[in-house]
C-alpha cells in the first residue's frame, strides 16, 4: 500500500477532500468522549484526521506512505500534542491501549494481512470500551456499480481485493471486537470526497484524468486499453443520454459502501 500511495500521493488532495457527511457519521459512530484519545488508521494525507480534530475529537493519524504523511504534516497537527506518524498498520510504535477508539476510512482493502491489522488495532484501543469505526465497500456492493459496464476487469480486480462481510466479522471477532453494527451508505450527488464510486450520479467525472488519478483502482488495477475503450463508450453514452438508463439499470437497495462499528 505504501508504494501505491507514494505513487499517487502527489496530487491526491486535488480530488480527495473530507466529506462533511462522512466526517459527521464517523464521529457519531465513534461517540468520542472529551479528553479521550483516538487514532485514524491509514489516514492518508490526514483529511479526515484533521476534519475530526476540528470537530472536537482528540485524534492522531498514522499511515505507511511517507509521501502521504509528508503531505499531512504540511497541513498542520491534529492536536496540540501530536502530529502524524509514519507507521505500518501491522506493527505500530504506539503503546497498548494508547487510544479509546479508532477510525479507518476506505483503506482496509490495502492491508496485506487483515487479521494482523485488526489485531494490532485491537492492541491499540482500550480493552474494555474500545471501538473501531470503518468505512469500506463489500464485494457484493461493488458488483452492482454501473462502472462494471465500462471497466469490467478493473472492477473485478477491485472487488476481489475487498474483504467480504464474513471475513470482516471473523477478523474483528479474533481482534476482540465481537459486537458489530452496520449501516449502508449510498453515494449522493453532493459527495465531496471523490473516491471510486463518487461519480455514481456524475458520470462525466470519470472522463477527467485528474479525477481518475486520485483513485487507487484506476492507478493500480486498470489496464490502459480497457480504460481507453471504457472512456470512449462512456463519453458516447453521456452524449446520447443512454447513460441515464444504464445508471437506473444498476440501481439497488444494498448501499454503495458500508459503515461498520465494532465494539469490545
LOVOTOR-870308 format. One record per atom (N, C-alpha, C): x, y, z. Coordinates in steps of 0.1 Angstrom, whole numbers, padded with zeros to 4 digits, always signed. Atoms other than C-alpha are relative to their C-alpha. Example, Ala and Ser with C-alpha at 12.3 -4.5 7.8 and 13.67 -1.06 7.14 Angstrom:
<atoms>
+0009-0012+0000 +0123-0045+0078 +0009+0012+0000 -0009-0011+0000 +0137-0011+0071 -0008+0011+0008 
</atoms>
This chain:
<atoms>
+0008-0012+0000 +0000+0000+0000 +0008+0013+0000 -0008-0012-0001 +0028+0025+0008 +0005+0004-0013 -0005-0003+0013 +0043+0022-0027 -0011+0006-0009 +0011-0005+0008 +0009+0027-0043 -0003+0015+0003 +0004-0014-0004 +0001+0058-0023 +0012+0010-0001 -0011-0009+0004 +0036+0072-0027 -0001+0004-0014 +0001-0003+0014 +0029+0070-0064 -0011+0010-0003 +0011-0009+0003 -0005+0088-0064 -0001+0011+0010 +0002-0010-0011 +0000+0109-0033 +0002+0014-0004 -0003-0014+0003 +0014+0140-0050 -0012+0008-0004 +0012-0008+0004 -0020+0150-0065 -0012-0004+0007 +0011+0007-0007 -0042+0131-0041 -0010+0010+0005 +0009-0010-0006 -0057+0162-0024 -0007+0009-0010 +0008-0008+0010 -0068+0177-0057 -0014-0004-0001 +0013+0005+0001 -0098+0155-0056 -0005-0007+0013 +0004+0007-0012 -0098+0138-0022 +0000+0009+0012 +0003-0009-0011 -0113+0160+0004 -0009-0006+0010 +0009+0006-0010 -0131+0153+0037 -0014+0004-0003 +0014-0003+0003 -0168+0150+0030 -0007+0002+0014 +0006-0004-0013 -0188+0167+0058 -0010-0011+0006 +0009+0011-0004 -0215+0139+0059 +0008-0012+0006 -0008+0012-0005 -0189+0111+0062 +0007+0004+0013 -0006-0004-0012 -0170+0131+0088 -0009-0001+0012 +0010+0000-0011 -0201+0136+0109 -0005-0014+0003 +0004+0014-0002 -0211+0099+0105 +0011-0007+0008 -0011+0006-0007 -0177+0087+0116 +0000+0005+0015 +0001-0006-0014 -0179+0110+0147 -0011-0006+0007 +0012+0006-0007 -0214+0098+0155 +0002-0014+0004 -0002+0014-0003 -0204+0062+0153 +0011-0002+0010 -0011+0001-0009 -0172+0067+0172 -0004+0004+0014 +0005-0005-0013 -0190+0085+0200 +0012+0005+0009 -0011-0004-0007 -0159+0103+0212 -0004+0007+0013 +0001-0006-0013 -0156+0114+0249 +0010+0011+0001 -0009-0011-0001 -0140+0148+0256 +0012-0005+0009 -0012+0003-0008 -0104+0143+0268 +0006-0014-0004 -0005+0013+0004 -0101+0107+0254 +0007+0001-0013 -0009-0001+0011 -0077+0099+0227 -0004-0011-0011 +0004+0008+0010 -0084+0084+0193 +0010+0000-0012 -0010+0002+0010 -0065+0072+0162 -0007-0002-0013 +0005+0002+0014 -0071+0074+0124 +0010-0009-0006 -0009+0011+0006 -0057+0042+0109 +0001+0002-0015 -0002-0002+0015 -0042+0045+0074 -0006+0013-0004 +0006-0013+0001 -0050+0082+0075 +0003+0007-0013 -0003-0007+0013 -0035+0091+0041 +0005+0014+0002 -0005-0013-0001 -0030+0128+0038 -0007+0008+0012 +0006-0006-0012 -0049+0134+0070 -0013+0008-0001 +0012-0007+0002 -0081+0147+0056 -0010-0002+0011 +0011+0003-0011 -0105+0130+0080 +0006+0002+0014 -0006-0002-0012 -0080+0132+0108 -0002+0014+0005 +0001-0015-0003 -0079+0170+0107 -0014+0004+0001 +0014-0004-0001 -0116+0173+0100 -0006-0005+0013 +0005+0004-0013 -0124+0152+0130 +0006+0008+0012 -0007-0008-0011 -0099+0172+0151 -0008+0013+0001 +0007-0013+0000 -0117+0204+0140 -0014-0001+0006 +0014+0002-0006 -0150+0188+0151 +0001-0004+0015 -0001+0002-0014 -0136+0183+0186 +0006-0013+0005 -0006+0014-0004 -0120+0148+0185 +0015+0001+0002 -0015+0001-0003 -0086+0144+0201 +0005-0012-0007 -0004+0011+0009 -0070+0123+0174 +0013+0001-0006 -0013+0000+0007 -0037+0113+0158 -0002-0010-0012 +0000+0009+0012 -0032+0097+0124 +0013-0006-0003 -0012+0007+0005 -0008+0072+0110 -0002-0006-0013 +0001+0006+0013 -0001+0058+0076 +0014-0005-0004 -0012+0007+0005 +0025+0036+0058 +0007+0008-0011 -0006-0007+0012 +0031+0060+0029 +0007+0013+0005 -0008-0011-0004 +0059+0085+0035 -0005+0013-0007 +0005-0011+0008 +0045+0108+0008 -0013+0005+0006 +0013-0004-0006 +0010+0108+0023 +0003+0007+0014 -0003-0006-0013 +0024+0115+0058 +0006+0014-0001 -0006-0013+0002 +0046+0143+0045 -0010+0011-0004 +0010-0009+0005 +0016+0159+0028 -0009+0004+0012 +0009-0002-0012 -0005+0155+0060 +0007+0010+0010 -0007-0008-0010 +0022+0171+0082 +0001+0015-0005 +0000-0014+0005 +0023+0202+0059 -0013+0007+0003 +0013-0006-0003 -0014+0208+0068 -0001+0005+0014 +0001-0004-0014 -0007+0211+0105 -0001-0013+0008 +0001+0011-0010 -0012+0189+0136 -0015-0002+0004 +0014+0003-0004 -0045+0172+0145 -0003+0004+0015 +0002-0005-0013 -0039+0182+0181 +0013+0008+0004 -0012-0008-0005 -0015+0205+0201 +0011-0009+0005 -0009+0009-0006 +0002+0174+0215 +0007-0009-0010 -0005+0011+0009 +0006+0151+0185 -0002+0004-0015 +0001-0002+0014 +0011+0151+0148 -0003-0013-0007 +0002+0012+0007 +0011+0125+0121 +0012-0009+0001 -0011+0009-0002 +0031+0093+0124 +0001-0010-0012 -0003+0010+0011 +0047+0071+0097 +0001-0013+0006 +0001+0013-0006 +0038+0036+0106 -0008-0010-0008 +0008+0010+0007 +0026+0003+0091 -0011-0005+0010 +0011+0005-0009 -0008-0010+0104 +0003-0013+0007 -0003+0013-0006 +0007-0044+0111 +0009+0001+0013 -0009-0002-0011 +0032-0030+0136 +0002+0015+0003 -0001-0015-0003 +0028+0005+0151 +0009+0002+0012 -0009-0003-0011 +0050+0023+0176 -0007+0004+0013 +0008-0005-0012 +0021+0031+0200 +0000-0011+0011 +0002+0009-0011 +0017+0016+0234 -0013-0007+0000 +0013+0007-0001 -0010-0009+0241 -0010+0008+0008 +0011-0007-0006 -0044+0006+0250 +0003+0015+0000 -0003-0014+0001 -0030+0040+0239 -0012+0009-0004 +0011-0007+0005 -0063+0050+0224 -0014-0006+0005 +0013+0004-0004 -0100+0049+0233 -0009-0005-0012 +0007+0004+0011 -0111+0042+0198 +0007+0003-0013 -0007-0002+0013 -0101+0041+0161 -0010+0001-0011 +0008+0000+0012 -0115+0050+0127 +0010-0004-0012 -0007+0004+0012 -0104+0037+0093 -0009+0002-0012 +0009-0003+0012 -0118+0051+0060 +0006-0005-0013 -0003+0004+0014 -0116+0033+0027 +0014-0005-0001 -0014+0004+0000 -0083+0016+0035 +0002-0015+0002 -0003+0014-0005 -0087-0020+0048 +0003-0009-0011 -0002+0009+0011 -0086-0035+0013 +0015+0001-0004 -0015-0002+0003 -0049-0023+0011 +0008-0007+0011 -0008+0007-0010 -0039-0042+0043 +0005-0013-0005 -0005+0013+0005 -0016-0071+0034 -0005-0012+0008 +0005+0011-0008 -0029-0091+0063 -0011+0006+0009 +0012-0007-0007 -0064-0080+0075 +0000-0005+0015 +0001+0005-0014 -0063-0103+0106 +0011+0007+0009 -0011-0007-0007 -0029-0089+0117 -0003+0014+0003 +0003-0014-0001 -0040-0054+0111 -0011+0003+0011 +0011-0002-0010 -0072-0057+0131 +0005-0004+0014 -0006+0003-0013 -0053-0074+0159 +0009+0011+0006 -0008-0012-0004 -0029-0045+0160 -0008+0011+0005 +0009-0010-0005 -0057-0021+0162 -0007-0004+0013 +0005+0005-0013 -0072-0042+0189 +0010+0002+0012 -0010-0002-0010 -0040-0039+0208 +0001+0015+0004 -0002-0014-0002 -0040-0001+0204 -0012+0006+0008 +0011-0007-0007 -0075+0006+0218 -0004-0007+0013 +0004+0004-0013 -0090+0002+0252 -0006-0014+0001 +0004+0014+0000 -0095-0035+0261 -0015-0002+0004 +0014+0002-0004 -0130-0029+0276 -0009+0009-0008 +0009-0010+0006 -0145+0002+0260 +0004+0004-0014 -0005-0004+0013 -0126+0004+0228 -0009-0002-0012 +0010+0001+0011 -0144+0009+0195 +0008+0003-0013 -0006-0002+0013 -0134+0007+0158 -0011+0003-0010 +0010-0004+0010 -0154+0025+0131 +0007+0000-0014 -0005+0002+0014 -0148+0016+0094 -0010+0005-0010 +0008-0003+0012 -0160+0029+0061 +0007-0009-0011 -0006+0009+0010 -0155+0003+0034 -0011-0004-0011 +0010+0005+0010 -0172-0014+0004 +0001-0015+0000 +0001+0014+0001 -0183-0050+0002 +0001-0004-0015 +0000+0005+0014 -0176-0071-0030 -0014+0000-0006 +0014+0001+0005 -0214-0076-0034 -0005+0014-0004 +0004-0014+0003 -0219-0038-0034 +0007+0004-0013 -0008-0005+0012 -0191-0032-0060 -0005-0007-0013 +0005+0007+0012 -0206-0058-0083 -0012+0007-0006 +0012-0007+0005 -0236-0035-0086 +0003+0014-0005 -0003-0013+0005 -0217-0004-0096 -0001+0000-0015 +0001+0000+0015 -0225+0007-0132 +0013+0002-0006 -0014+0000+0006 -0188+0012-0137 +0004-0014-0005 -0003+0014+0005 -0187-0026-0142 -0003-0001-0016 +0003+0000+0014 -0202-0019-0177 +0011+0005-0008 -0010-0007+0008 -0173+0002-0188 +0014-0005+0004 -0014+0004-0004 -0143-0011-0168 -0001-0014+0008 +0003+0013-0007 -0152-0048-0160 +0012-0006+0007 -0011+0007-0006 -0117-0061-0154 +0005+0008+0012 -0004-0008-0011 -0107-0032-0132 -0010-0001+0012 +0009+0001-0011 -0139-0035-0111 +0001-0014+0006 -0002+0013-0005 -0134-0073-0108 +0012-0001+0009 -0012+0000-0009 -0099-0068-0095 -0002+0008+0013 +0003-0008-0011 -0112-0041-0072 -0008-0008+0011 +0008+0006-0010 -0139-0062-0056 +0007-0013+0006 -0008+0011-0005 -0115-0092-0054 +0009+0003+0012 -0008-0004-0011 -0093-0073-0030 -0007+0005+0012 +0008-0005-0011 -0122-0062-0008 -0004-0012+0009 +0005+0010-0009 -0128-0083+0023 -0016-0001+0000 +0015+0001-0001 -0164-0097+0023 -0004+0001+0015 +0005-0001-0013 -0186-0095+0054 +0004-0011+0009 -0004+0012-0008 -0177-0130+0066 +0014+0001+0005 -0014-0001-0003 -0140-0123+0065 +0002+0012+0010 -0001-0011-0009 -0145-0089+0082 -0005-0004+0014 +0005+0004-0013 -0166-0104+0110 +0010-0009+0008 -0010+0010-0006 -0141-0132+0116 +0012+0008+0006 -0012-0007-0004 -0111-0108+0118 -0003+0009+0012 +0004-0009-0011 -0130-0083+0140 -0002-0008+0013 +0002+0008-0012 -0140-0111+0164 +0013-0005+0006 -0013+0004-0005 -0105-0125+0167 +0008+0011+0006 -0007-0011-0005 -0092-0090+0173 -0006+0006+0012 +0007-0004-0013 -0116-0086+0202 -0011+0010-0002 +0011-0009+0002 -0144-0067+0186 -0013-0008-0004 +0011+0009+0003 -0174-0091+0188 -0013+0007-0003 +0013-0007+0001 -0202-0065+0188 +0000+0009-0012 -0001-0007+0013 -0208-0053+0152 -0013+0005-0005 +0012-0006+0006 -0233-0030+0137 +0004+0006-0013 -0003-0005+0013 -0235-0019+0101 -0011+0009-0005 +0009-0009+0005 -0251+0009+0082 +0004+0003-0015 -0003-0003+0014 -0252+0011+0043 +0001+0015-0002 -0002-0014+0004 -0240+0043+0028 -0002+0001-0016 +0002-0002+0014 -0253+0055-0006 +0005+0013-0005 -0006-0012+0005 -0234+0080-0027 -0010+0010-0004 +0009-0010+0004 -0251+0113-0032 +0007+0009-0011 -0005-0009+0010 -0247+0140-0059 +0009+0011+0006 -0008-0011-0006 -0230+0163-0034 +0012-0005+0007 -0012+0005-0006 -0203+0140-0022 +0013+0007-0004 -0012-0009+0002 -0171+0160-0018 +0013-0008-0001 -0012+0009+0001 -0146+0131-0014 -0001-0009-0012 +0002+0006+0013 -0141+0119-0049 +0008-0014-0001 -0005+0013+0001 -0133+0082-0044 -0007-0008-0011 +0003+0008+0012 -0141+0053-0068 -0014+0003-0005 +0014-0001+0005 -0179+0055-0070 -0007+0013+0003 +0006-0014-0003 -0183+0092-0061 -0007+0006-0012 +0007-0005+0012 -0193+0098-0097 -0012-0008-0004 +0012+0008+0002 -0223+0075-0094 -0011+0008-0007 +0010-0009+0006 -0246+0104-0103 +0006+0010-0009 -0007-0010+0008 -0220+0124-0121 +0010-0007-0009 -0009+0009+0008 -0206+0101-0148 +0011+0008-0008 -0010-0008+0008 -0188+0129-0166 +0013+0002+0008 -0012+0000-0008 -0163+0129-0137 +0011-0009-0004 -0009+0011+0004 -0147+0097-0150 +0008+0004-0012 -0007-0004+0012 -0137+0115-0182 +0012+0009+0003 -0011-0009-0004 -0113+0137-0162 +0012-0008+0005 -0012+0007-0004 -0078+0123-0159 +0004+0003+0014 -0004-0004-0013 -0072+0143-0128 -0008-0007+0011 +0009+0008-0009 -0102+0127-0111 +0004-0014+0002 -0004+0014+0000 -0091+0092-0120 +0013-0002+0007 -0013+0001-0005 -0056+0099-0108 +0000-0001+0016 +0001+0001-0015 -0067+0101-0071 -0007-0013+0004 +0007+0012-0003 -0084+0067-0073 +0009-0012-0002 -0010+0011+0001 -0063+0036-0065 -0004-0010-0010 +0003+0010+0010 -0083+0013-0088 +0004+0004-0014 -0005-0004+0013 -0075+0034-0118 +0015+0001+0000 -0015-0002+0000 -0039+0040-0107 +0007-0014+0001 -0008+0012-0003 -0031+0004-0098 -0006-0013-0006 +0007+0012+0004 -0057-0021-0111 -0006+0000-0015 +0006-0002+0014 -0067-0008-0146 +0010-0003-0011 -0007+0001+0012 -0055-0018-0180 -0002+0012-0009 +0001-0012+0008 -0048+0012-0202 -0010-0002-0012 +0008+0002+0012 -0066-0004-0232 -0015+0000+0005 +0014+0000-0005 -0098-0011-0211 -0004+0013+0004 +0004-0014-0004 -0098+0024-0197 -0003+0008-0012 +0002-0008+0012 -0094+0040-0231 -0014-0004-0007 +0012+0005+0006 -0122+0018-0245 -0012+0004+0008 +0011-0003-0009 -0144+0023-0215 -0004+0015+0000 +0002-0015+0000 -0140+0061-0215 -0006+0004-0013 +0006-0004+0013 -0148+0063-0252 -0015-0004+0000 +0014+0004+0000 -0180+0043-0247 -0008+0009+0010 +0007-0008-0010 -0189+0063-0216 -0003+0014-0006 +0003-0013+0006 -0185+0096-0234 -0011+0000-0010 +0011+0001+0010 -0208+0084-0262 -0013-0002+0007 +0013+0002-0007 -0234+0072-0237 -0004+0013+0007 +0004-0012-0006 -0233+0105-0219 -0005+0010-0010 +0005-0009+0010 -0237+0125-0251 -0013-0004-0005 +0013+0005+0005 -0266+0103-0263 -0011+0000+0011 +0010+0001-0011 -0283+0102-0229 -0002-0014+0005 +0002+0014-0004 -0281+0064-0227 +0005-0003+0014 -0006+0002-0013 -0261+0067-0195 -0011+0000+0011 +0011-0001-0010 -0293+0076-0176 -0007-0014+0002 +0006+0014-0001 -0309+0042-0184 +0009-0010+0005 -0010+0009-0005 -0277+0024-0177 +0001+0002+0015 -0001-0002-0014 -0274+0040-0143 -0012-0006+0007 +0012+0005-0006 -0310+0032-0135 +0000-0015+0000 +0000+0014+0000 -0305-0004-0145 +0009-0007+0011 -0009+0005-0011 -0278-0008-0118 -0005+0004+0014 +0005-0005-0013 -0299+0007-0090 -0004-0012+0009 +0003+0010-0009 -0304-0014-0059 -0001+0006+0014 +0002-0006-0013 -0311-0010-0022 +0011-0004+0011 -0010+0005-0009 -0279-0025-0007 +0010+0010+0004 -0011-0010-0003 -0259+0007-0004 +0012-0002-0009 -0012+0000+0009 -0227+0016-0023 +0012-0003+0009 -0011+0002-0010 -0204+0015+0008 -0007-0004+0013 +0005+0005-0013 -0208+0003+0044 +0008+0006+0012 -0005-0004-0013 -0202+0019+0078 -0001-0012+0009 +0000+0011-0010 -0192-0006+0104 +0005+0005+0013 -0005-0003-0013 -0190+0000+0141 +0002-0013+0008 -0004+0012-0007 -0172-0027+0161 +0004+0003+0014 -0003-0003-0014 -0172-0027+0199 +0006-0012+0007 -0005+0011-0009 -0154-0046+0226 -0012-0008+0006 
</atoms>
